[in-house]
Amino acid sequence: MHGLLGYCRQGFEPELAAEFGERAAFAGIAGYARASRDDGHVLFVTGDEADAQALARNVPFSDLVFARQKLRLFAELRGLDPKDRLTPLLAALPAGLRAGDLWVEHPDSDAGKPLSGLARSFGNALRPALRKAGVLSAKEDPRLPRLHVCFLAGDHALLALADPRDSAPWPLGIPRLKLLPDAPSRSALKLEEAFLALLDAGERERLLRPGMTAADLGAAPGGWTWVLTRQHLRVTSVDNGPLRQHVLDTGLVEHLRADGFHWQPARPLDWMVCDMVEQPSKVAARMAQWFREGWCRHAVFNLKLPMKKRWQETRLCLDLFEEQAGKPVTVRARQLYHDREEITVFATTGG
């Protein structure tokens, strides 16, 4: 079997399947999606290995919205004998394969989570076997593809490869973030993850410099403002509700009791962030106005999705934002691990 394997949030398999299908059609590559509700993963099956490689090239991970991870599938193993899973797996590896790392995983789903113990123990057995066979490098090598084994059941596994430059750098595509005791709300994790997942290391260093200015629209109780102050940005927090006192005590925050959907800055800012609950198309249009009027250069905002036609609404809102921004804007969007019925968007005029 050949194609793409994507991990996603449980319950959003139809959205990732639709996204894979649309992007494959745009690239002119035939195939079909295989997905079931609540499985936590989607397969997009192509005709052969050449098509799978072409699809992987034409669908970069950074362009995907509903995928936590993007892998190139090359084998599906069913009916594995619990007494010997190693032999059929080694036999299924492509001839001459050299891998720089091995991740043995399971979908982040109700059915997949009980497989974590198997994945861990099997990885401990597989790793030395791969090194003995000359498949796995002695130390992690990011110049080589990463081998993934994804258990769907004790006797059912998918084998895939990842380009370390074109995939998530965390197992299951989930960054391990800890909510610190002084975080005003759990929503702080969304902005922290957004900076990790949607910006690369160079962009974080260049675009999040101490002394930069930012606005947080709909800031209360201050979770996103708190994240910005940890980057030493000066923040105007706009919300009629109260902020946690220790956020104000940083000396970096001005709290304005106003409607974040109508307030505008007196002078251009470096950043605008927004996590307000409103219709996604209305939020997208308002965010586009910020760029069109030159009120900010970079932004992170959330779009709350409807219960149905979520992929269609995502495309509509992202297209609306880019059309109404009035200038060239780089846009990346992702349903983050800490998102729920929403996606997070990073936009910048910086190219």
Secondary structure, 3 states (H helix, E strand, C coil): CCEEEEECCCCCHHHHHHHHHHHHHHHCCCEEEECCCCCCEEEEEECCHHHHHHHHHHCCHHHCCCCCEEEEEEEEEECCECCECHHHHHHHCCCCCCECEEEEECCCCCCCHHHHHHHHHHHHHHHHHHHHCCCECCCCCCCCCEEEEEEEECCEEEEEEECCCCCCCCHHHCCCCCCCCCCCCCCHHHHHHHHHHHCCHHHHHHHCCCCCEEEEECCCCCHHHHHHHHCCCEEEEECCCCCCHHHHCCCCEEEECCCCCCCCCCCCEEEEEECCCCCHHHHHHHHHHHHHCCCEEEEEEEEECCCCCHHHHHHHHHHHHHHHCCCCCEEEEECCCCCCCEEEEEEECCC
